[in-house]
């Protein structure tokens, strides 16, 4: 008995867009679940930003459906500030590294065995 193959369902447009972005960034191999995870992030990000923008529009005395580009920009900026911590300034990292690197490493012990660093480091 011959098996009947079902025609492949067309890929959703959003998934195709994510695949295109991955390809345009030089990503050649990835698990199929990566597309689903990125789509979930995009949907969550977009819905939260639109909800926040609607609140800003209401606060400005407009209907929640009357969003402006300013509402969306403000919502996106504040969303990213709440979700992602910016890295410390480069000068701060350099200062911390200078202090840490000023302490010389302990000498190597001539005795055999496991050599562990002193506990006071």
N, C-alpha and C positions, 0 to 999 in steps of 0.2 A: 504494500500500500504506500503510495507516494505521499509525502508530507506537503501540505500546502503552506507556502510562505505568505505571511501577511505583509502587505505593503508597508514600508517604513513610514511612520507618521512624520509629518514635516516638523522640523525643529522650531520651537517657539522663537519669535523674533527677538525677545530679550536674551535668550540663551545664545542665539547666533551673534548678537551684539557683544556679549561677554567673550565669546570665543574669538571674535574679531579683535577685540582689545588685547586679549592675551597674545594673539599672533602678532599684532602690530608692535608689541613690547618685546618680541623675540622669544616668548615662551613657546617652546616647541612640544614638550611633553608634559602632561599633567593628568591627574586622575579625573574621571568624569565628575566626581563629587565636587571638585573645585568650582566648576561652573555653578552648581546649585548653591554652594556656600556663598559665592560672590553675589548671586542673585538675591539670596536672603538678606545679605548685608545691604545691598542697594535698595531693596524694598523697605527694609526697616528704617534706613537712613532717610529715604525720601518721605515716607509717611510721617516720621517724627518731625522732620524739618517743615513739612507742609502744615502739620498741626500747630507747631509753634508759630509759624508765620501767620496762621489764621488768628491766633490769640493776639499777636502784635497788631494785626489789622483791626480787630475789635477794640483793643486798647486805644488805638488811634481814632476811634469813632467811626470806622467803616464796617461794612458787613464782613463776616469771616470769609466770605467767598470773593471779596474784593482785595485780592493780594497784589502787592506791588513788588517790583524787583528788589526794592529796599527791604521789605519784609522778609523776603526769601534769603537775601544776603545776610541780614542780621541773624536770622534763625540758623542758617548754616554755620556762621562764625561762632555763635554761642554754643551750638551743638558740638562742634569740634573741640571747643575749649573745655566742655564738660566731659567729653569722652576720652580725649587724648592729652597726656601730659607732655608739654614741650621738653626737649632735652635741655640740660643745663648749658649755660653759655660756655663757649670754648675757653675763654679766659679762666673761668672757674675750674674747669677740668685740668687745665695746665697748672694752675696753682696747687691743686690737690696732688697732682702727679709729682710736682717739684718737691713738695713736702715729703711725700712717701718715698721718692727716689733718693732723697738726701740721707736716709737711714741706710748704712751699709749692710749688706747681707752677712750673716754669720759665716765664719770659716768652716771648711769641711773638716769633719772629725777624722782622725787617722784610724780610729777603731772600726773593725768590720761590723756589719749588721745594718739594720734599717736606720737610716739617718733622718730623724724628724726635726723640724725647726723648733727653736725654743718656744715655750708657751707664752712668753712675755711680748711677742711681736705684735 
